[in-house]
Amino acid sequence: MLFESVAYAMAPPAGGGGEGGLGAIIGGPLPMLVLMFAIFYFLLIRPQQKKQKTHKAMLEALKKGDKVWTNGGILGTIVSIDGDNITIEIATGVNVVIKRGFVADKDGGAPAADKK
């Protein structure tokens, strides 16, 4: 007799049971997934795409005489550009040929990783 009341208290509501409609959509996992994607997009993906776009524009604007930092940390002056290959002078009479994509920064300042 004691457990009959407990059984009735655990029974589903008379209307068919469960939450439905707008409450199920708002309280479900879908809005959380959308919110997480939005956070990742605005905090991780978008800034990285913007950085890649500015780096690509800098690489396309390179010209003879520019001072550049390579990804290896070498500072040099562009002597010549031949398509995708760039010849930089790192010391008097010492020239190194690198690919255009390995230029990290232009203008002879600190490497891009050290800028704040």
Contacts in CASP RR format, 6 or more apart in sequence:
PFRMAT RR
TARGET T0000
AUTHOR 0000-0000-0000
METHOD contacts of the structure
MODEL  1
MLFESVAYAMAPPAGGGGEGGLGAIIGGPLPMLVLMFAIFYFLLIRPQQK
KQKTHKAMLEALKKGDKVWTNGGILGTIVSIDGDNITIEIATGVNVVIKR
GFVADKDGGAPAADKK
12 18 0 8 1.000
25 31 0 8 1.000
55 112 0 8 1.000
58 103 0 8 1.000
58 105 0 8 1.000
58 106 0 8 1.000
59 100 0 8 1.000
59 101 0 8 1.000
59 103 0 8 1.000
61 106 0 8 1.000
62 68 0 8 1.000
62 78 0 8 1.000
62 81 0 8 1.000
62 86 0 8 1.000
62 100 0 8 1.000
62 103 0 8 1.000
62 106 0 8 1.000
63 78 0 8 1.000
63 81 0 8 1.000
64 78 0 8 1.000
64 79 0 8 1.000
64 80 0 8 1.000
64 81 0 8 1.000
65 77 0 8 1.000
65 78 0 8 1.000
65 79 0 8 1.000
66 77 0 8 1.000
66 78 0 8 1.000
66 106 0 8 1.000
66 107 0 8 1.000
67 75 0 8 1.000
67 76 0 8 1.000
67 77 0 8 1.000
67 78 0 8 1.000
67 106 0 8 1.000
67 107 0 8 1.000
67 108 0 8 1.000
67 109 0 8 1.000
68 75 0 8 1.000
68 76 0 8 1.000
68 77 0 8 1.000
68 78 0 8 1.000
68 86 0 8 1.000
68 88 0 8 1.000
68 103 0 8 1.000
68 104 0 8 1.000
68 105 0 8 1.000
68 106 0 8 1.000
68 108 0 8 1.000
69 75 0 8 1.000
69 76 0 8 1.000
69 103 0 8 1.000
69 104 0 8 1.000
69 105 0 8 1.000
69 106 0 8 1.000
69 108 0 8 1.000
69 109 0 8 1.000
69 110 0 8 1.000
69 111 0 8 1.000
69 112 0 8 1.000
70 76 0 8 1.000
70 88 0 8 1.000
70 98 0 8 1.000
70 102 0 8 1.000
70 103 0 8 1.000
70 104 0 8 1.000
71 102 0 8 1.000
71 103 0 8 1.000
71 104 0 8 1.000
72 102 0 8 1.000
72 104 0 8 1.000
73 104 0 8 1.000
73 111 0 8 1.000
74 88 0 8 1.000
74 90 0 8 1.000
74 96 0 8 1.000
75 90 0 8 1.000
75 108 0 8 1.000
76 88 0 8 1.000
76 89 0 8 1.000
76 90 0 8 1.000
77 88 0 8 1.000
77 89 0 8 1.000
78 86 0 8 1.000
78 87 0 8 1.000
78 88 0 8 1.000
79 87 0 8 1.000
79 88 0 8 1.000
79 89 0 8 1.000
79 95 0 8 1.000
80 86 0 8 1.000
80 87 0 8 1.000
81 87 0 8 1.000
81 100 0 8 1.000
83 100 0 8 1.000
84 99 0 8 1.000
84 100 0 8 1.000
84 101 0 8 1.000
85 97 0 8 1.000
85 98 0 8 1.000
85 99 0 8 1.000
85 100 0 8 1.000
86 97 0 8 1.000
86 98 0 8 1.000
86 99 0 8 1.000
86 100 0 8 1.000
86 103 0 8 1.000
87 95 0 8 1.000
87 96 0 8 1.000
87 97 0 8 1.000
88 95 0 8 1.000
88 96 0 8 1.000
88 98 0 8 1.000
89 95 0 8 1.000
89 96 0 8 1.000
90 96 0 8 1.000
104 111 0 8 1.000
104 112 0 8 1.000
104 113 0 8 1.000
105 111 0 8 1.000
105 112 0 8 1.000
105 115 0 8 1.000
END
